[in-house]
Amino acid sequence: MVALTHGNGCMRFALALILATTLGNAAHAATFVVTSAADPGNVVCDATCTLREAITAANLTAAADTINFAVPAHGEVLISLASALPTIVQPLTINDYSSSGTSVNTLASGSNAVLRVRVEGAGAGATTSGFSICANSVTITGLSITGFQQYGIVFGNTSTSTLCAAAVTGGIAAGNFIGLRSNGTTAGGNAIGIFADQAQIVVGGGNLADRNVISSSVASGVDFVNAASSGSSVLNNLIGTDKSGGVDHGNGGVSVLVAANVANLVIGTTTAPNLIAFNQRGIGTLSGRSAATPGTRTLFSPTTCSASTSRTMASPRTTQAAATPTPAPTACRTSRCSQRPAVLSTASA
């Protein structure tokens, strides 16, 4: 109830109305709790709520909702999808660090994160991705994502593999095991780990807790295409290893693949370096969907090939974005390589 007084009563009423509207919008943000590993469920996210039902419910609100997990089980919680999950179309955080017994990484090297929920896509269909995101400000954290024949996580595409109606910003994938089971050691690769298509995102982040392990993909670990993916970052991840950072779970292609029309991309910094090891290639560029963006890409730190060779590339190495990338030494093209740390940045000329 708002009390009006003479003179400034209208002002007080207006301020009270603004405050009530703001609080009302904040109150609409909901937390949905996944309590069942079944799929698909009975459509409604109620006392028994599946991941599919929780995403469906979150898509019905415009607020920035949260999906937590409380599945009563010991050890790994396996969610085997029967088909593609709904495209995420509203701001959302999906957080399995809400599960009992989980914990974020605290190690400077490797990862001691403890995960429980694994989302498995082997039975979901040949064109299915794990999480398809067409909304701004979506965070996926604390999950093991395995077995998808398209992408583990895709920002900028629908669940039917079409472009979203608009570019996506503010996406975060942090603290996940992508291509490894929840123990962080057993391979369960996706075709591609994370794919950004017209999406400005952060893969990992500046904190130890943000570290992903992205491994065992059939092709690349992380892909960036479309100029609207410019300004993205890949920070503080393990790419191509197990959670210890020392065991080979290399991605079958390039660890991080960047289209030539993607600019201002940062792959590692001195304070948040990635460990990139055992992949078929380290960091690669390719022709984009449009003319290449002018600029340069600079790779800092040496790139050391496998134990079969001691060849090391000079540091730094700079190539024009519009030009054909300088090929790696023959030894690196025919064997797996590691980069410790790898920092790649793009900037407009």
ROGU-839018 format. One line per field, with one value per residue: x, y, z of N, C-alpha, C in turn; residue number from 1. Coordinates in steps of 0.02 Angstrom, whole numbers, always signed. Each point is the difference from the previous one (the first is absolute). Example, Ala and Ser with C-alpha at 12.3 -4.5 7.8 and 13.67 -1.06 7.14 Angstrom:
# ROGU-839018
n.X = +660; -18
n.Y = -284; +53
n.Z = +390; -36
ca.X = -45; +42
ca.Y = +59; +59
ca.Z = +0; +3
c.X = +45; -39
c.Y = +60; +55
c.Z = +0; +37
pos = 1; 2
This chain:
# ROGU-839018
n.X = +43; -20; +26; -51; +43; -23; +4; +28; -65; -5; +48; -27; -57; +30; +35; -56; -30; +52; +2; -66; +7; +53; -29; -53; +38; +34; -61; -7; +63; +4; +1; +17; -24; +52; -51; -1; +34; -65; -17; -56; -36; -39; +47; -23; +32; -14; -26; -21; +60; -5; +60; -30; -34; +58; +32; -48; +2; +66; -12; -44; +57; -7; -9; +53; -25; -7; +40; -21; +41; -46; +36; -45; +65; +35; +57; +21; -30; -25; -1; -30; +13; -66; +6; +2; +37; -48; -4; +54; -56; +17; +20; +55; +3; +36; -10; +45; +33; -65; +23; -26; +56; -22; +52; +15; +34; +53; +18; +62; +17; -29; -42; -22; -32; -53; -16; -66; -29; -14; +1; -31; +33; +29; -54; +25; +39; +6; -52; +10; -9; +45; +28; -58; +36; -60; +31; -4; +60; +25; -1; +47; -11; +55; -4; -9; +27; -32; +31; +3; -41; -21; -27; +49; +24; -56; +36; -62; -13; -54; -46; -24; +53; -45; +19; +17; -56; +37; +52; +43; -11; +55; +14; -7; +55; -12; +57; +0; -19; +27; -32; -8; -2; -45; +33; -9; -7; -64; +24; -33; +40; -6; -40; -27; +46; +23; -58; +32; -62; +26; +51; -5; +48; -1; +54; -20; +55; +1; -49; +34; -53; +22; +52; -6; -19; +30; -24; +37; -2; -48; -23; -20; +39; +20; -58; +27; -61; -2; +0; -64; +43; +15; +57; +0; -2; +60; -19; +62; -2; -18; +36; -29; -13; +19; -34; +46; -18; +8; -63; +20; -41; +48; -18; -43; -20; -20; +42; +19; -58; +30; -61; +19; -66; +31; -13; +54; +27; -10; +54; -17; +17; +43; -58; -23; +59; -9; -12; +34; -21; +40; -18; -37; -31; +39; +15; -59; +11; -57; -19; -23; -60; +46; +13; +64; -4; +16; +62; +24; +32; +12; +43; -10; +59; +51; +0; -4; +31; -25; +6; -32; -9; +52; -31; +19; -62; +24; +16; -45; -57; +4; -64; -6; -55; +13; +58; +31; -24; +53; +19; -23; +54; +35; +44; -21; +8; +50; +5; -19; -25; +40; -41; +52; -35; -60; +25; -62; +16; -59; +22; -46; +14
n.Y = -59; +51; +37; +38; +50; +57; +29; -48; -5; +35; +40; -3; +12; +46; +24; -2; +26; +42; +12; +5; +36; +34; +5; +19; +36; +24; +9; +18; +17; -58; -44; -36; -51; -26; -41; -4; -56; -9; -26; +33; -44; +34; +39; -12; +57; -55; -37; -30; +25; -8; -9; -41; -23; +0; -20; -44; -11; -2; -34; -14; +16; +65; -20; +18; -57; -47; -47; -26; -40; -47; -38; -36; +2; -56; +35; -19; +57; -52; +55; -54; +46; +1; +66; +48; +33; +33; +40; +24; +32; -11; +55; -36; -24; -47; -19; -46; +54; +0; -53; -40; +12; +54; +17; +64; +12; -21; -43; +21; -64; -19; -48; +23; +29; -2; -39; +6; +52; -54; +44; -56; +6; -57; +3; +61; -33; -11; +42; -32; +59; +10; +60; +19; +56; +29; +7; +63; +6; -50; -31; -41; -29; -36; -4; -65; +13; -55; -27; +66; -14; +55; +40; +2; +60; +27; +55; +21; -63; -17; -34; +35; +26; +47; +54; +26; +27; +2; +41; -40; +30; +5; -44; -47; -33; -19; -29; -14; -63; +23; -58; +11; -60; -5; -57; +30; -66; -18; -17; +51; +2; +65; +14; +53; +25; +60; +24; +53; +12; +57; -17; +53; -43; -28; -33; -20; +31; +55; -36; -29; +22; +45; -35; -4; -63; +11; -61; -43; +61; -19; +62; +63; +31; +58; +21; +49; +12; +39; +56; -17; -49; +55; +8; -63; -42; -29; -8; -21; -27; -63; +0; -60; +13; -41; -9; -47; +5; -64; -19; -35; +52; +1; +60; -30; +62; +62; +20; +56; +2; +46; +20; +13; -2; -38; +58; +29; -56; -15; -35; +8; +13; +46; +25; -15; -33; -21; -61; +2; -63; -38; +60; -15; +58; +52; +56; +2; +27; +22; -7; +62; +18; +47; +57; -17; +2; +63; -17; -11; -57; +5; -48; +5; -9; -40; -33; -46; -35; -57; -50; -15; +64; +37; +0; +63; +23; +48; +44; +48; -24; +42; -7; +25; +29; +42; -14; -43; -33; +21; -48; -47; -10; -36; +3; +64; -3; -38; +41; -21; +60; +34; +43; +26; +52; +3; +53; +9; +56; +27; +45; +46; +3
n.Z = +0; -39; +48; -23; -9; +24; -57; +34; +7; -56; +24; +60; -30; -40; +53; +35; -54; -10; +66; +0; -57; +25; +59; -35; -43; +53; +28; -64; +15; -31; +49; -53; +35; -33; +6; -67; -8; +5; -58; -20; +35; +44; -26; +61; +14; +34; +47; -55; -6; -65; -28; -41; +52; +32; -55; -10; +65; -1; -55; +47; +30; +4; +62; +34; -21; +46; -25; +57; +33; +11; -42; +32; -1; -1; +3; -60; -18; -33; -39; -22; -45; -9; +6; -46; +45; +32; -52; +30; +17; +63; +31; +11; +62; -30; +62; -18; +10; -16; -34; +46; +33; -32; -38; +0; -55; +35; -48; +8; +8; -57; +17; +58; -50; +40; -52; -7; -30; -37; -49; -18; -58; +19; +39; -6; -44; -65; +6; +56; +30; +47; +0; -26; -12; +5; +57; +19; +27; -35; +58; -24; +59; +11; -66; -3; -59; -17; -52; -8; -51; +32; +45; +44; -17; -23; -6; -12; +18; -35; +32; -52; +31; +14; -35; +58; +18; +54; -3; +30; +59; +37; -48; +46; -14; +62; +18; -66; -6; -55; -11; +64; +27; +46; -11; -59; -5; -3; -60; -25; -52; -15; -50; +29; +40; -18; -24; -23; -17; -19; +40; +39; +15; +60; -20; +59; +21; +36; +25; +48; +33; -44; +20; -67; -8; -58; -6; -35; -27; -41; +1; -1; +44; -28; -27; -37; -21; -55; -34; +13; -13; -33; +33; -23; +52; +0; +63; +17; -61; +8; -55; +0; +64; +49; +57; -3; -63; +18; -8; -52; -10; -46; -21; -41; +9; -12; +47; -32; -33; -37; -17; -63; +2; +44; +29; +26; -20; +65; -12; +63; +62; +19; +20; -61; +0; -62; +20; -58; +4; -39; -23; -53; +12; +9; -33; -31; -60; -21; -62; +8; +25; +14; -29; -2; +66; -18; +9; +60; -3; +63; -10; +65; +24; +14; -57; +45; -47; -20; +42; -57; +18; -10; -60; +3; -7; -38; +47; -14; -23; -50; -13; -60; +26; -50; +27; -40; +54; +34; -43; +40; +38; -45; +49; +1; -65; +18; +50; +59; +12; +39; +29; +31; +15; -26; -30; -22; -30; -14; -42; -6; -65
ca.X = -43; +38; -35; +10; -4; -5; +62; +44; -32; +8; +69; +7; -36; +40; +58; -23; -19; +62; +29; -41; +10; +67; -1; -43; +37; +51; -32; -22; +54; -16; +48; -29; +45; -5; -1; -4; +45; -39; -13; -11; -41; -72; -10; -5; +53; -32; +43; +45; +16; +57; +36; -41; -56; +25; +15; -64; -30; +40; -13; -64; +8; +50; +49; +61; -14; +54; -16; +44; -9; -4; -22; +20; +39; +69; +46; -20; -70; +2; -61; +7; -53; -32; -4; +30; -32; -27; +45; -6; -20; -2; +59; -5; +60; -7; +55; +2; +36; -52; -9; +40; +61; +39; +42; +34; +73; +41; +70; +31; +15; -49; -65; -27; -73; -39; -63; -44; -48; +24; -53; +25; -38; +9; -65; -43; -8; +62; +8; -17; +50; -19; -37; -5; -14; -20; -16; +56; +12; -10; +60; -1; +56; +0; -28; +35; -41; +33; -34; -43; +27; +13; +39; -18; -37; +2; -28; -17; -39; -56; +7; -6; +62; -7; +22; -49; -27; +44; +63; -2; +55; -1; +0; +57; +8; +53; +1; -29; +39; -33; +34; +22; -51; +3; +62; +52; +54; -25; -21; -69; +4; -51; +30; +36; -14; -39; -5; -28; -20; -29; -8; +57; -4; +60; +11; +43; -3; +59; +7; +15; -64; -29; +37; -29; +42; -33; +43; -26; -45; +18; +31; +33; -24; -40; -4; -30; -15; -46; +30; -31; +35; +58; +1; -6; +60; +11; +46; +10; -27; +40; -28; +35; +27; -47; -3; +66; +40; +58; -17; -23; -69; +2; -52; +23; +19; +32; -26; -43; -4; -25; -14; +40; -38; -8; +54; +3; -9; +56; +7; +49; +37; +54; -28; -50; +21; -26; +46; -23; +47; -19; -47; +32; +30; -10; -49; -3; -47; -28; -40; -64; -60; +4; +69; +39; +6; +70; +28; +55; -4; +66; +5; +56; +25; +21; -42; +45; -31; +1; +67; +37; +38; +15; -8; -41; -12; +21; -52; -68; -12; -55; -23; -56; -63; -26; +47; +2; +42; +64; -7; +42; +52; -24; -9; -62; -57; -8; -4; -37; +42; -25; +16; -2; -71; -14; -35; -11; -45; -12; -19; -10; +59
ca.Y = +59; +61; +57; +61; +62; +59; +30; -48; -65; -32; -22; -59; -55; -22; -36; -64; -43; -24; -49; -61; -34; -30; -58; -51; -35; -42; -56; -49; -47; -62; -54; -65; -52; -65; -53; -65; -10; -28; +42; +72; +21; +6; +67; +52; +2; +2; -32; -42; +45; -20; +55; +23; +37; +62; +47; +21; +47; +61; +36; +35; +62; +45; +15; -40; -56; -46; -71; -37; -72; -36; -67; -47; -56; -2; +1; +37; +3; -3; +20; -22; +33; -37; +46; +65; +43; +62; +57; +48; +63; +53; +0; -60; -33; -71; -5; -62; +8; +0; -68; -19; -37; +30; +56; +32; -8; +47; -11; +43; -44; -54; +15; -46; +8; -61; +6; -57; -11; -7; +3; -45; +9; -54; -23; +58; +11; +16; +72; +30; +30; -4; +61; +47; +61; +59; +54; +33; -11; -70; -31; -72; -12; -57; -60; -43; -2; -51; -43; +33; -7; +67; +40; -6; +62; +46; +66; +32; -46; -33; -73; -29; +18; +60; +60; +36; +59; +56; -18; -16; +28; -14; -71; -25; -71; +2; -52; -62; -51; -8; -55; -48; -16; +42; -13; +41; -41; -47; +36; -5; +58; +26; +16; +61; +15; +61; +34; +68; +23; +65; +1; +25; -41; -14; -70; +3; +65; +21; -33; -72; -36; +4; -42; -57; -49; -8; -53; -61; +13; -29; +54; +51; +11; +61; +33; +66; +21; +56; +61; +18; -35; +41; +22; -57; -18; -68; +15; -40; -68; -56; -20; -58; -41; -17; +54; +12; +38; -37; -61; +13; -7; +52; +9; -29; +52; +58; +13; +59; +17; +69; +25; +60; +61; +9; +45; +17; -62; -12; -69; +0; +60; -19; -18; -54; -38; -67; -54; -31; -55; -65; +6; -9; +65; +44; +52; +7; +46; -23; +50; +12; +2; +61; +22; -2; +62; +22; -2; -46; -49; -9; -58; +5; -60; -52; -57; -57; -60; -59; -23; -27; +54; +55; +62; +50; +59; +63; +39; -11; -11; +42; -9; +42; -37; -13; -41; -71; -8; -33; -70; -26; -44; -66; -43; +18; -20; -72; -26; +45; +52; +32; +70; +13; +10; +26; +63; +24; +56; +32; +70; +35; +37
ca.Z = +0; -5; +29; -38; +38; -43; -25; -33; -1; -66; -4; +42; -33; -57; +25; +28; -56; -30; +46; +0; -64; +2; +45; -29; -52; +32; +33; -49; -13; +36; +2; -13; +27; -33; +51; -34; -57; -55; -59; +6; +57; -13; -29; +51; +51; +66; +50; -41; -55; -40; -30; -55; +28; +30; -53; -28; +47; +1; -63; +4; +37; -29; +52; +0; +45; +17; +6; +45; -2; +64; -19; +53; -26; +21; -55; -60; -20; -73; -36; -70; -37; -54; -57; +16; +49; -29; -6; +55; -31; +50; +44; +42; +25; +16; +48; +39; +64; +51; +25; +58; -15; -53; +20; -56; -1; +40; -17; -51; -57; +0; +29; +51; +3; +9; -35; +8; -53; -69; -52; -52; -62; -49; -25; -14; -71; -36; -10; +65; +44; +70; +19; -56; +36; -40; +47; +32; +71; +20; +30; +12; +46; +44; -33; -47; -61; -41; -48; -49; -67; -25; +45; +71; +12; -58; +9; -64; -42; +31; +8; -67; -36; -40; +34; +40; -34; +14; +31; +72; +39; +71; +14; +39; +15; +51; +51; -27; -34; -64; -33; +52; +49; +60; +38; -29; -29; -49; -61; -25; -43; -45; -65; +17; +69; +6; -64; +4; -67; +15; +73; +39; +60; +38; +14; +59; +33; +35; +65; -2; -2; -67; -47; -34; -34; -65; -27; -32; -56; -65; -38; +40; +68; +1; -65; -5; -68; -7; +27; +63; +55; +18; +69; +46; +36; +23; +55; +60; -11; -22; -64; -27; +53; +53; +48; +30; -48; -22; -36; -68; -24; -51; -49; -62; -47; +30; +67; -7; -71; -4; -67; -15; +11; +73; +22; +72; +38; +45; +21; +53; +20; +44; +65; -9; -59; -13; -15; -61; -10; -28; -55; -64; -11; +57; -14; -72; -31; -64; -34; +33; -42; -40; -10; +62; +37; +4; +67; +9; +54; +28; +44; +46; +34; -47; -12; +2; -27; +43; +21; -57; -32; +46; -37; +34; -42; +29; +34; -24; -72; -20; -68; -18; +4; -67; -36; +18; +59; -7; +19; +54; -24; -20; +59; +34; -41; -1; +68; +44; +28; +61; +6; +73; -14; -66; +1; -68; +1; -64; +9; -63; -23
c.X = +45; -41; +17; -7; -4; +69; +43; -30; +9; +71; +10; -34; +40; +60; -20; -18; +61; +32; -38; +9; +67; +1; -43; +36; +53; -31; -21; +55; -11; +60; -37; +51; -13; +7; -1; +48; -36; -4; -51; -36; -72; -20; +3; +58; -33; +46; +48; +13; +63; +34; -40; -58; +22; +16; -65; -34; +37; -12; -65; +4; +55; +56; +61; -7; +63; -27; +53; -17; -1; -28; +24; +35; +71; +44; -28; -75; +0; -69; +11; -59; -26; -6; +30; -39; -29; +56; -12; -11; -8; +63; -6; +70; -17; +62; -3; +46; -49; -11; +43; +60; +42; +43; +38; +75; +33; +74; +25; +17; -46; -66; -18; -75; -34; -69; -42; -42; +35; -59; +28; -45; +3; -66; -46; -9; +63; +11; -10; +61; -25; -43; +4; -28; -14; -21; +65; +6; -20; +66; -13; +60; -10; -24; +54; -46; +35; -46; -44; +33; +5; +45; -20; -41; +6; -36; -14; -37; -57; +13; -10; +57; -9; +23; -56; -21; +45; +65; -8; +60; -6; -1; +63; -4; +59; -6; -30; +54; -36; +39; +31; -58; +14; +62; +59; +56; -23; -28; -73; -12; -63; +33; +43; -20; -46; +3; -34; -13; -41; -14; +64; -3; +68; +1; +51; -9; +63; +12; +14; -64; -31; +29; -42; +55; -38; +42; -39; -50; +24; +37; +32; -30; -48; +3; -33; -11; -48; +29; -29; +29; +63; -6; -7; +68; +1; +55; +3; -26; +55; -32; +42; +28; -56; +2; +67; +43; +58; -14; -33; -73; -10; -61; +27; +20; +39; -28; -48; +3; -36; -11; +36; -39; -17; +59; -2; -14; +62; -1; +57; +30; +56; -26; -52; +17; -39; +58; -30; +49; -33; -51; +37; +35; -16; -56; +1; -50; -24; -41; -67; -57; -3; +73; +36; +4; +73; +24; +58; -16; +70; -1; +63; +14; +18; -51; +44; -37; +10; +72; +41; +41; +13; -8; -48; -8; +22; -58; +21; -3; -62; -19; -57; -63; -25; +45; -5; +46; +65; -6; +46; +56; -28; -13; -65; -60; -12; -1; -38; +47; -31; +22; -10; +33; -8; -40; -7; -48; -9; -22; -7; +61; -12
c.Y = +62; +57; +63; +60; +57; +23; -50; -70; -36; -27; -64; -60; -28; -41; -68; -48; -29; -54; -65; -39; -36; -62; -56; -39; -46; -62; -54; -49; -62; -47; -66; -53; -65; -54; -70; -1; -29; +49; -36; +22; +8; +70; +55; -5; +9; -32; -49; +39; -24; +62; +30; +43; +66; +52; +26; +52; +66; +42; +40; +65; +42; +15; -46; -56; -41; -71; -32; -75; -28; -69; -49; -62; +5; +1; +40; -6; +4; +18; -18; +27; -44; +41; +66; +35; +62; +52; +47; +69; +57; -3; -55; -20; -72; -20; -66; +5; +10; -69; -13; -41; +29; +57; +26; -13; +53; -5; +50; -39; -60; +23; -52; +10; -67; +13; -62; -15; -4; -2; -36; +4; -57; -24; +55; +15; +28; +74; +39; +28; -4; +59; +48; +65; +57; +57; +31; -23; -69; -29; -75; -16; -64; -65; -38; -9; -45; -28; +33; +1; +66; +36; -15; +60; +42; +64; +29; -44; -29; -75; -36; +22; +57; +60; +29; +64; +61; -25; -7; +32; -24; -74; -21; -76; -6; -60; -65; -49; -15; -51; -50; -14; +38; -14; +40; -38; -45; +38; -14; +56; +18; +10; +62; +20; +60; +36; +67; +24; +63; +9; +24; -32; -1; -75; -4; +66; +13; -34; -75; -41; -2; -51; -57; -50; -17; -48; -52; +13; -37; +51; +49; +5; +58; +31; +68; +16; +59; +61; +21; -38; +38; +23; -55; -14; -74; +4; -57; -71; -52; -27; -57; -48; -28; +56; +14; +45; -38; -62; +18; -17; +52; +2; -20; +51; +55; +12; +58; +22; +66; +19; +66; +64; +11; +40; +8; -61; -11; -73; -3; +68; -23; -21; -55; -40; -65; -49; -39; -54; -59; +4; -9; +64; +45; +50; +13; +52; -29; +55; +6; -1; +63; +19; +3; +68; +22; -4; -49; -48; -14; -58; +8; -67; -53; -55; -61; -62; -59; -23; -26; +53; +54; +67; +47; +60; +63; +37; +73; -13; +39; -14; +48; -42; -20; -47; -73; -8; -35; -73; -19; -42; -69; -45; +15; -20; -75; -30; +49; +49; +28; +72; +19; +67; +24; +64; +23; +57; +26; +70; +32; +39; +74
c.Z = +0; +28; -39; +46; -49; -22; -37; -3; -65; -8; +40; -32; -58; +22; +27; -56; -34; +43; -1; -64; -1; +44; -29; -54; +29; +31; -49; -19; +43; +1; -8; +20; -35; +53; -30; -59; -61; -58; -44; +63; -20; -21; +53; +49; +68; +50; -32; -64; -37; -28; -58; +25; +30; -53; -32; +45; +0; -64; +2; +38; -33; +50; -7; +51; +13; +1; +43; -2; +71; -14; +53; -28; +28; -61; -59; -12; -76; -29; -73; -39; -56; -63; +21; +55; -34; -7; +59; -30; +49; +43; +53; +25; +17; +40; +39; +61; +57; +29; +61; -22; -56; +27; -60; +5; +43; -17; -52; -62; +3; +28; +52; +8; +7; -30; +11; -62; -67; -47; -61; -62; -49; -30; -22; -73; -32; -10; +64; +35; +72; +21; -59; +28; -48; +45; +25; +73; +23; +24; +9; +43; +40; -30; -38; -61; -51; -54; -52; -68; -37; +49; +73; +23; -63; +18; -69; -49; +40; +6; -66; -45; -49; +41; +42; -37; +11; +31; +75; +34; +72; +18; +37; +5; +47; +47; -22; -21; -66; -41; +48; +47; +65; +43; -28; -32; -56; -60; -16; -49; -38; -69; +6; +70; +8; -66; +10; -71; +10; +74; +33; +69; +36; +14; +56; +35; +40; +67; -8; -6; -69; -49; -27; -18; -64; -41; -38; -55; -63; -42; +50; +70; +4; -69; +7; -73; +3; +36; +67; +59; +21; +72; +51; +33; +17; +53; +50; -6; -11; -64; -28; +52; +44; +52; +34; -44; -29; -42; -67; -9; -55; -44; -69; -53; +35; +69; +0; -72; -7; -73; -11; +12; +73; +26; +76; +44; +42; +21; +51; +13; +47; +69; -4; -62; -7; -5; -58; -19; -34; -56; -66; -22; +59; -12; -75; -22; -66; -30; +35; -49; -42; -6; +67; +32; +1; +72; +3; +56; +24; +49; +43; +31; -50; -5; -7; -24; +48; +12; -58; -34; +51; -35; +37; -46; +36; +31; +1; -75; -19; -73; -13; -1; -68; -39; +21; +61; -14; +20; +57; -30; -16; +60; +35; -42; +4; +70; +43; +34; +63; +1; +73; +15; -71; +6; -72; +3; -71; +12; -68; -18; +3
pos = 1; 2; 3; 4; 5; 6; 7; 8; 9; 10; 11; 12; 13; 14; 15; 16; 17; 18; 19; 20; 21; 22; 23; 24; 25; 26; 27; 28; 29; 30; 31; 32; 33; 34; 35; 36; 37; 38; 39; 40; 41; 42; 43; 44; 45; 46; 47; 48; 49; 50; 51; 52; 53; 54; 55; 56; 57; 58; 59; 60; 61; 62; 63; 64; 65; 66; 67; 68; 69; 70; 71; 72; 73; 74; 75; 76; 77; 78; 79; 80; 81; 82; 83; 84; 85; 86; 87; 88; 89; 90; 91; 92; 93; 94; 95; 96; 97; 98; 99; 100; 101; 102; 103; 104; 105; 106; 107; 108; 109; 110; 111; 112; 113; 114; 115; 116; 117; 118; 119; 120; 121; 122; 123; 124; 125; 126; 127; 128; 129; 130; 131; 132; 133; 134; 135; 136; 137; 138; 139; 140; 141; 142; 143; 144; 145; 146; 147; 148; 149; 150; 151; 152; 153; 154; 155; 156; 157; 158; 159; 160; 161; 162; 163; 164; 165; 166; 167; 168; 169; 170; 171; 172; 173; 174; 175; 176; 177; 178; 179; 180; 181; 182; 183; 184; 185; 186; 187; 188; 189; 190; 191; 192; 193; 194; 195; 196; 197; 198; 199; 200; 201; 202; 203; 204; 205; 206; 207; 208; 209; 210; 211; 212; 213; 214; 215; 216; 217; 218; 219; 220; 221; 222; 223; 224; 225; 226; 227; 228; 229; 230; 231; 232; 233; 234; 235; 236; 237; 238; 239; 240; 241; 242; 243; 244; 245; 246; 247; 248; 249; 250; 251; 252; 253; 254; 255; 256; 257; 258; 259; 260; 261; 262; 263; 264; 265; 266; 267; 268; 269; 270; 271; 272; 273; 274; 275; 276; 277; 278; 279; 280; 281; 282; 283; 284; 285; 286; 287; 288; 289; 290; 291; 292; 293; 294; 295; 296; 297; 298; 299; 300; 301; 302; 303; 304; 305; 306; 307; 308; 309; 310; 311; 312; 313; 314; 315; 316; 317; 318; 319; 320; 321; 322; 323; 324; 325; 326; 327; 328; 329; 330; 331; 332; 333; 334; 335; 336; 337; 338; 339; 340; 341; 342; 343; 344; 345; 346; 347; 348; 349
